[in-house]
Amino acid sequence: APARRSAPPAIGSRSGGCAVPGGSMTDTRRRVKVYTLNEDRQWDDRGTGHVSSCYVERLKGMSLLVRAESDGSLLLESKINPNTAYQKQQDTLIVWSEAENYDLALSFQEKAGCDEIWEKICQVQGKDPSVDITQDLVDESEEERFDDMSSPGLELPSCELSRLEEIAELVASSLPSPLRREKLALALENEGYIKKLLEIFHVCEDLENIEGLHHLYEIIKGIFLLNRTALFEVMFSEECIMDVIGCLEYDPSLSQSRKHREFLTKTAKFKEVIPISDPELKQKIHQTYRVQYIQDMVLPTPSVFEENMLSTLHSFIFFNKVEIVGMLQEDEKFLTDLFAQLTDEATDEEKRQELVNFLKEFCAFSQTLQPQNRDAFFKTLSNMGILPALEVILGMDDAQVRSAATDIFSYLVEYNPSMVREFVMQEAQQNDDDILLINLIIEHMICDTDPELGGAVLLMGLLRTLVDPENMLATANKTEKTEFLGFFYKHCMHVLTAPLLANTTEDKPSKDDFQTAQLLALILELLTFCVEHHTYHIKNYIINKDILRRVLVLMASKHAFLALCALRFKRKIIGLKDEFYNRYIMKSFLFEPVVKAFLNNGSRYNLMNSAIIEMFEFIRVEDIKSLTAHVIENYWKALEDVDYVQTFKGLKLRFEQQRERQDNPKLDSMRSILRNHRYRRDARTLEDEEEMWFNTDEDDMEDGEAVVPPSDKPKNDEDIMDPISKFMERKKLKESEEKEVLLKTNLSGRQSPSFKLSFSSGTKSNLTSQSSASNLPGSPGSPGSPGSPGSPGSVSKSTSQMAAITTK
């Protein structure tokens, strides 16, 4: 409902005390739902309660109060302002604007209750309760106010064929002015003008008077833009709606009239898959379909200036849908018959298809409901056995029926994944794996015939929601995560991975067409999600079934996106830094496919090149010792010539420092001295690389730390930290020649024992190579093409000097 204001009228008499006419607060006449209009022009349900009107001292006036029926809390406290425009719509709705862009609505259970509150509002504002709106609309100019004083109403021309042009001009001229729109709407209501116009429409059609029909199109379109509920109720009545649609067929901008009535009467068929006994419900369904058709297909797309003029039409459709869902939901016989026929084997396929399509549309309508109403809706469907019914439908051969069932399943998963999980775990105790609901979903995903796999992508998203631990419940007695994941890996995971295992029996994929690659990429995406969010379940499955080796076969695919999916899967595993995974990788030599792909990629600077280098860089930076040793011992010869980044040389340096520490344990003892002092306060702000070095150093020292012997004289902070400060400043210099000069100067001068230690540390030495490399073209730190000239030479010099320092 639009916000409407006008100059304040005379204020009516006010009375004090709460008024609950005709009964107590629990009287159904006073039962209401409170709605607010959100930014998307959709109504949000704020709750159900009972309305009363009373004088509120704090607000200094008569007010509307709504208290929640659940706990008696205050849902609404709104003063009845004398200059606020209140509208009564559809006999059971009162709509108004509290402030700019804040619209409210009360939806009454009974018309009598709506009439009582409407009378109270009209009494406060000094209005006749027979009106449907209590105020004139906003922002009339001074000229209009003057006109208003001199002419109390708008006089319409007599409704005749010869005066249609005059009527059309009057309607068009009234639309820009809120005051004239209001006067026009009142005149149309009071004189029964719309029905007279529709009678002339029949005459024009019989006479094939195209000019008159064009005028009627403009008139009826203008009446829509008046945004008036009372007019809509006349236009959308059973006797008028088809004629209104007929008027809108004759758009002057089109060379030929549209055949909307023919479509609605001949093409669009209303099918009662289950007979609806309530005539009011049936009429409401017909009306809603036709009004929705008018909004979506008949009316031209509104301009920016006309959008708000159709807000009442949106509200009309919205409240109709809410009413339809509520009436169907309360009809237990209807729903019982629906599910009985859905699951009955004797039901023929055409009938079943109609039943499924109805259920799909029913669920789609429910999306207009507010959360608490939607909860009740899905609980009703669950109690009726919607999941067993879906299981039957998904096992059928008809693709259209299965597609509709998949859409219904998606509504259920999005609403309550725990309900779906509980059902599939219960059915596993009675049925074979092949007919489990989740396995049927996986099979439909695998067998999707769409070249773009649109259905498979949707189903993969649903599976991901079902296996996501973030939305699983935990109670004192049981944890859904443990139970469901145990079930999923035992009964379903083999179905999900079957296409992957079938396609990776050799050294390269046995099928490498685009559709198969897309499917395998989807499966890998879900497996990667499992690696990240599931713990021992996925770990046991990958190691026992040798899944990673089979996945890495896909590195040889001609489709780059699939090869990258396989690499991402391995990167996620390495990122866990889990020694169980690491031992499995080393035992099966699972870096070999990655190194092969890297070498086959050659000097091309692409995503594959960068992703593989990033994986090895992660191993180096995180100092994963087992993998570092494995890579250098088995693949160094293949990688030693790669000099456009320093990652592999850095890995080699790590490896050598690890061996050196193993051969000379005293170095580890000496390095603990640095560790004991490293958390002292220092004026410098530590850089990220420095902190990384400190953290790595701490990891190195976890296994048996050495302590300073009592006889040693403790060094003060400056003795320890000063050489490190100098070293960190020196690493910031960019040109290698300056580094050589600085290093020679320091080597020729006095060297403290701690200075030697800072170089002896493998991780610290590596920082030098990393920082010097980061300033070179082609390195990870500075984007550039592989093989940038000069970068290997400069690094090798600094590396050789460090080697000399370490051995000195």
N, C-alpha and C positions, 0 to 999 in steps of 0.2 A: 504494500500500500504506500502511495507517495506521501511525503510530508506536506501538509496543507495548513496554512495559517492565514488569518485575515484580521482586519480591524476588530477589536473586542466588541461583542454585542452586549446588551444589557444582561446583567447577571441575575439569574433566578433566585428564589428564596432558598436558604440553606437550613437544614435541620441537623441537630446533633445526635450522637448515639449511633451505634451500629444497627444496620437494618438487614435482617434476613427474612424477607417476606415469605410467608407461607410455610415455614418449617425450620428445622434445625440446620446446622452446618453440614450434616451428612445427607441432606436431601439431594436426590440425584438431579433435581432441577438446577441446583447451584454448582454442580460438578463441571469443572472446566479444565482445558489444557491451556497452558501459557506458551505462546510462541514469540520468538523475536526474529527479525529478518536480518540475515547475515550479509557480508560484503558481496557474496555471489548471488544475491537476490533469492536465496533459498531460506525457507522457514526452519528455524531450530527449535526443537521442543524443549522447554525449560522445566517441564514437570506437570503433574496432574494434581488438582486440589479443589477446594471449595471457595467460591468468591462471595464476598460481602461488601457492603458499602457503609461507611461510617465516617464520622468527623474525627480527623487526626489532629490533635493539638499542635504537634511538631510541624506539620505541613500547613496548618492554619486553613483547613478546608476539608470538604467532603472528599473522600478518597476511596479507591477500589483496593481491596485487600484480598489476596489469594493465599490460603494456607495449604501446605502439602498434605495430601490425605495419608501419606505414609507416616510422617513424624510430627505434623503440625507446624513445621518451620514455615517462615514467611517467604513465599515465592515471588510475590509482587506487592508493592505498596506504591500506588500511583495516584497523585492528587488529580481530581477532575478539574482541569483548568478551564476557565470560562472561554478562552480563545483557542482551544485545541479542537481540530476537526476530527470528530469520531464518525466512523462509518459502520453501518450494519450491513452485513453481506450474508446471503444464502440462509437467512432466518436464524442461524446459530453462530454467527461470527460477529465480533466487534473488533474493528481495526483502527488504530490511531498512531500518531507519531509523537513520541515523548520529546525528542530533540531532533536536530538535523541529523539525518541518516540513521535514526534509531526508531524502527517501527515495531509496534507490539500488536498482538492479536490474542483474543480470548475465544476459544472454540468451546461452545457449550454442548453438553450432552443432550439437553432438551431445549426446544424452542421457547417454552414458558420461562425458563430461567434467563434466557437471552433477553426476552421482552422486559422482564422485571428490571434488570440492570440497565437496559437501554432507557427505560422510563426514568430511572434515577439520574442518569447522565443528562437527559433532556431537561429534567427538572432543575438541575444545577445550572444548566446553560440557558434556561428559559426558552426551550424549543418545544415544538409539537412532536410528541413521540412517533407520529406517523411518517416523519421524514427519515431518509436513509443516511443522511449526512448532516451534521449539526452546524457546520460552518461553511462560509464561502471560501473559495480557494485563494491562494496567496498573491501578493505583489501586484494588485491592480493599480493602475496609474491614477493620478488625480482626475484625469478626464473620465476614466471608467467609473470612479466613485461618483462623479457628478452625474454620469449617465444612469448609474444605479439608483440615485436618489430620484431622478426624474422619470425613469421607466422601471417599474417594479418587476416586470418579466419580459421574456423574449417571445415575440409573436411569430409563429411559424406560418409560412404560406399554406394555403389549402393544398391538401395532398392530391394533386391532379397531374396527369401525364404532361400537360402543356407547361407546367411550372417546375418540372424536374431540374432544369438548368438553374433556376433561381434558388431552389432548395440546396443544390450542390454548392453554389457560390456562398450561401449563408453558412453552411457547415464548414467550408474551407476557411472562411473569414473568421469564424469563431475559434478555431483551434489554437491560434497563437496566444489568445488571452485567457488566462485561468478563469476570470469572472464570466466571460461570455461562454466558455465551455460548460461551466456549471449551469448557467441559465438555459443553454441549449439542451443539456441532459435532462433537466427538470421538465422542460416543455415536451420533449420526446416521450418521457414517462407518462406525464399527466394526460396526454391526448391520445395514447395508444397509437402513436404515429408509425412505429416500426411495422406493425401488422398492415397498416394502410399502404406503406411503401411496398411491402411484399405482394400485396394484391396487384399494384401497378406493375410489378415485375412480371407477373403472369401475363398481363395484358401486352406488355412490350415483347415478351417472347412469342406470344401468339401472333402478334403483328410483325415480328422480326424487325422491330424498331431498334436498330443498333445504337443510334445516338442516345436514345432513352436508356438503354442498358448500360452504356458507358457512364452516363450521369449517375445511375443507381450504384455502379461500382464505387464511384468516388464518394457517394453519400454513405454507403455501408462501411467502407474503409474508414471514413471520418468518424463514424459512430464507434468503431472499435477503439480509436485513439482517444475517445472521451474517457476511457478507463473506468467505466461505471458498472458496478456489480448488478444493479437493478436492470440495466439495459441488457447485460449479458444473459441474465436469467430468462428474459423474454426471447432473445435471439437464439439461445441454445436449447429452448424448449423443443419437445418432440415435434410439434406442429410447424415450427419456424426454421429449424437449423438447416434443413436441406435447401430451403429457399434462400437463406443467407449465403450458403455456399454457392448456390446458383448465381446470385448477384456478383460474387467475387470471381466468377469464371470470365467475365467480360472486361478484362483489363484493357484500357484504351492503348496502352503501350505495346500490346501484342497484336499481330496481324490476324491471329486466329484464336478463338476462345478455347479455354482449357475444358477438359471433360471430367471435372472432379466428381460430380454427382454420379456419372456413369461408373467411375472407378469404385465409389463407395457402395453403390447398390448392386453392381454386377461382379466386379473383380474381387473386392474385399468381402469375404464371407465370414460371418460370425459363427464360430463352431462351438457348440456346447459339448465338450468332450464328456463332461458329467453334467446332467441336467441341473440348471439353477432354478430352484423353486421360488425364490424371492423376486417378485416383479420389480421392486424398487432397486435391488442390486443389479438386475439385468439392464434396467433403464440407465442406471448410473454408468455401467460399463460401456454401453452404446454411446452415451453422451461424452464420456471422457475420450474415447477413441476418436470421435468426430472433432471434438474441440482441439485435441492434440494434432490432428490432421490439419485443421485450419491454421494452427500456430506454425507448424513445421512446413507445410506444403502450399497452402492457399495464400496466406497473407504475404506480401512482399517483405524481404528482409528490412527491418526497421532501421532508419538512419540513427545517427548518434543522438539527435534531438528527439527522436520518437521512442527510444528504448524504454524510458521510464513511463511512457504513456501506456505501455502494455503490461505493467506490473500486476494489475488486478487479474489479467488473463492468466499469467503464471500462477498466481495464488489459487485461482479457480481450479486449475488442473491439479496442482499439488494437493489441495485438500480433498479433491475427488479421489485421487489415488490412495491417500491415507485411509479414506472411508471404505474404499473397495477392499483393500487388504484386510482391514479390521473386520468387515462383514464376512469375508470368506474364511478368515481364521476362526471366527466364532461358530461357523457352521460345521460341527463335528461330523455330521453325516456326509457332507460333501467331501471332506478330506479323507474320511475312512474309505469311501467308495473309490476315490482317486488312487490311493495307494494299493487298495485291493486289486484293482484292475491293472495297475502297473506291473505288479509282481505275479499276476495270474498267467500261467503258461497258455491258457486257452485264449487269451486276448490276441486278436490278429495284429499283424505288424503295422498296418496303417493306423489302427486305433491306438496302438502303443505310441506311435510317433506323435500323434496328436496330443496324447496325455503328457508326454515328455516336453513337447513344445509349450504346453500350457504351464507346466511346472516351472520351466525356465523363465517364462514371462512373469509368472507369479513371484519368483525370486528377484527378478529385475525390478518389479514394482516395489519390493520390500526395501530397495536401496534408498527410496525416498523417505523411509521411516527414520526416526531419531534412534540413537543407540539403544535406549531401554526398550523401545517398541520392537526394534529389530531382534533384541535378545529373546523376547517373548515369542516372536515369529519363528525363529530358528529352533527354539526349544520345542515348539508345537510340531514342527516338521520332524525333528529328531524323535520325539515320542511316537510319531506316526510311522517311523521306520524308513526314513528317507535313504539312509546309507545302504541297508540291504537291498532296497529297490534299485539304487544306482549300480550296485554290484551286478544285479541281473541285467540291467540295461547295457552296461559297458561290455558285457560278454556277448552281445548281439552282433549280427553281421552288418546291419544297416549303418552306414557311415554318418548319415545325418542325425540319427538317434544318438549315436555315440558322441557326436560333437556337442549336441545339446546337453547330454548327461555330463560331459566334461565341464561345460560352463556352470552347471548347477554345482558340481563338485568344487569348482573354484570358489563359488560363493561360500560354501561350507568351510573350506580350509581357511579362507581369509577371516571368516567370522570366529571360528573356534577350532584351531588345529588339534587341541587336546582331545576334543570329542571324537575327531576322526581317528586319532592314534589309539584311543581306548577301544574303539570299535574293531580296528584291524587286529589288535592284539587278542581280543576275545575270539574273533573268528578263526584265528590261527590254530586254536585248540580243536576246532571241528573240521576245518577244510584243508585240502592239499595246498601246497605253495602256489600251484599254477593258477588257482582261481581266487587268490587273495586280492582284495581291492587294490592295494598298492602295486602289486605285480601286474594287474590289469592296466593300471595307469602307466607303468614303465613300458609295458608291451606296446601300448598305443603311441607312446613317445617314440619308441624304436621303429615302429611301422608307419610313421607319418609319411604320407605320400606327397605332401606339399613340397615342391622343390626348395622353397625357402624355409621349410620346417617351422612354420608359424605355430602350429599346434604343439609341436615338440618343445618349443621355447616356453610356451605357457605351462605345459605339464612339468618341465624341469623346474620352473619357478615354484610350482606347488610342492614338488618333492623337497626342494630346498627349505621351504617353510616348515614342512613336516619333520625334517631331520635337524632343524636348527635348535640347539640346546637353549638359546636365549628365550624362547617362548614355551619352554617345558616347565611343568610345575614340580615342586618338591614339597612333600609333607613329612610329618614325623615318622610315619610308618613305611613310606616307600618313596622312591624318586622316579619320576617319569622318565628322566634321561637314561638311567641305568636300564630300566625295563624295556623301553622302546628301542634304544640303540642295540641292546642284546637281541631283540626280536628282528630288527631290520638287518643286521649283519648275518643272522642265521638264515632268515627266510627270503630276503629280498636282494641283498647285495650281489649275489651271483647272477640274478636276472639283469641287473643294471650293467654289470661288467661283461656280460656275454658277448656283445658286439666287439668290444675292445679285444678280448682274448681270442675271438675267432679271426680277427683281422691282423694279428701280430704273431703268427706262428713262425714266420721266417724272419730274415734280416731286414726286410722292408715290408710295408703294408701290402697285404694281398689284394685289397681293393682300395683304390686311391681316387675315386671319383669325388666330385664336389659335394654331393649330398651325403655320402658316407663320411667324408671329412668333417662336414658340419655336425653330424650326429656325434661323432667321436669327440669333437671339440666340446659339445654340450656335456657329454659324460665326464670328460676330464675336468670341466669347470666344477661339476658337482663333487667329484673326488677331491679336487683341490680344496674346496670348501670343507669337506670332511676332515682332511689332514689338519686344517687350521682349527676346527672347532671340536673334533672328537679326539679322544686320547688313545687309550690302549686298544679300543675296538678297531680303528682304522690301521693302527700300527701292526697289530697281529695279522690283520687281513692282508696288508701289503707284503709283509715279510713271508707269511706262510704261502701265499699264492704267487709270490715273485712278481707282483704287479708293476713295480717300478721298471724292471727290465723290459716288460711288455710295452709299457707306455713309451719308453725311450726308443723303441722301434719306429715310432711315429716321427722321430727326428729326421728320418729319411723320406718323409712325405714331400711330394712336390708342392703341397699347399703350405705356404709359410705360416699362416695362422694356426694350422694344426701342429706344426713343429714347435711353434712358440708356446702353444698350450702344454705340450709335453714338457718343454723346458721349464715352464712356470710351475708345473706340478713338482718337478725335482727341486726347483729353487725353494718352494714352500717347505719341502721336507728338510733340506739343508738348513733353512732358516730356523728350524726348531732346535738345532744344535743338540740333538739327541744321539747319544752314543750307540744305542740299539740300531737306529737307522744308519749311522755312520759305518758300523761294522758290516751291516748288510750291503751297503754300497761298495765297500772295499772288497769284501769277499767275492762279490759278483762282478767286480771291475766295471761298475756302472758309470764311470766317467768316460769310458771309451766311445760310446755313441755321441757324447757331447763334444769330445775333442775331434772326432771325425767330422761332425757337422761344422765345427769351427774352422777346420782346415779346408773343407770343401767350399765353405763360404768365401775363402780367399781374402783378398784385400778389400772386398766390398764393405763400405761403411754403412751398415743397415741395422735394423732392430735386432736381428739375430746376432750380429757381431757384438753389439753393445750389451745384450742380455747375457750372453755367455761370459763376456769379460766381467760384468757386474757380479756374476755368481762366484767366479774365482777371486774377485776383489773382496767379496764378503768373507770368504774363507780366510783370506790374508788379514783383513782388518780385525775380524773376530778371533784370529789366532786359533782356529780349530786344528789342533796339532795333528790328530790322526789323519784328517783329510789332507792337510798340507804335506805330510810325509808320503801319503799314498800317491798324490798327484805328481810330486817331484820324482819319486822313485820309479814311477811307471810311465810318465808322459813328458818328462823334462826334455828329452831329445826332440820331441815333436813341437815343443813350445818355446825352446830357447831362442829361436831366431825372431820371435815376435818382439819388436823393439819400439813400436809406435805407442805402446803404453808400458808402464813399468810394473804391471801387476804380476807377471810371471817371474820376472827377476826378483821382485819383492818376496814372492812365495819361496823362491830358491834361498834367499837370504834368511827368511824365517826358518826354513828347514835346517840350514847350516848352523844357525844359532841354537836351535833345539839340540842338535847333536853335540855342539860344543858344550852346552850346559850339562848334558848327560855325561860327557867325558870328564868334565871338570866341575864337580858339585860345589867346590869352594866359591865359584862365581855366584851361585845362587845365594850362598850365605852372605857374601859381601853385599849383594844387592838388597838384602833385607835392611841394611843400614839406611838406605835411601827411603825405604818404605816406612821406617819408623819416624822419619822426619817430614814426610811429604804432606801431612795435613797441617803443618805449622802455617800460621798466618803469613801471607806474603803480599807485598804491595801490588804485584802484577795481577792482572785479570787473566786467568788461564784460558787459553784458546781451546777450541773443540778437540783438535788433534792432540794437544797436551793431555787433556782429560782422558781421552781414549787411551793414551799411553799409560797413564796412571792406573786406569781401571784394568787394563790388560796385565800390568805389572802385578796388581793385587791377585789376579787369577793365578798367575804363575806361582805365587808364593803360598797358595792355600795349602799345599801338601807339605807340611813340616817346615815351619819357618825357623830360620837361624836367628840367634840373639847375639847381641854384642858381648864379647867376653868381658869379665869384670876388669881385666888388666888394661883393656883399651881405653884411651882417653876419649870421652865423647866429643864429637865435633859440634861446634855451634852452628846455628842456622845459616849464617853467612857463608861459612866454609862449604857447606853442602849445596846451598841453593845458588850461589854466585856463578859457578861454572855452567849450571843448567840455564840460568838466565842469559848468559852470554851465548850459549849454544842456540837457544830458541830465537834470540835476536838475529843471530847469524843465518839461521835457516830462512829468514824472510827475504834475504837479498836474492835478487833474481839472476844476476849474471854469474855464470860458472867461474869466470876468471877471478872475480872478487872473492868467491868462496875459497878458491885455491889459496889466494893470498892470505885470507883470514886463517885458514887451517894451518898453513905453514907458520904464520906468526905465533899461533897458539902452541904449535908443536915445538917451536924453538924456544919458547918461554918456559916459565916454571909451570909444572903441571901437578895439581893436587891429586891424591888418590881417587877422590870422588869424581874428578874429570874423566879419569880412565874408566871408572865404573859406568858413567853415563853412556860411554861409547860401547862398553862391553855388553850392555843390555841389548838383547836381540831386538826387542820392540823399539827401543830408543833409536838404534841405528837405522831401523827401517823407516822411522819418521823422517830421517834426513833424506833418504832416497825418495820417499813419497812427496815431501815438500818440494824438493828440487824438481821432481818430475811434474809436480802440479803446475809449475810455471812454464812448462814447455808445450809447444803446439802438439796436438794429437793425443795428449794425456787425458785421463778421465776428468781431471779437474778443469781442463780448458778445452772446450769443444773444438775439434779439428779433424782433418782427414787422417786415416791410418798411414803410417809410413812417413810422417812429417820429417823433413831432413834435419839432422843435427840432434834430435832428442836422444837416441841411444848413446851417442858419444859422450854427451855431457853427463849422463847418469853413470856411465861406466867409470868415468874419472872419479867422481865423488865416491862411488862404491869401492873402487880399488884403494882410495885413500883411507876409507874407514876400515877396510880389511887390514891395512898396515897399522892403523892405530890399535885395532883390537889385538893384534898379535905382538905388538911391541912389548 
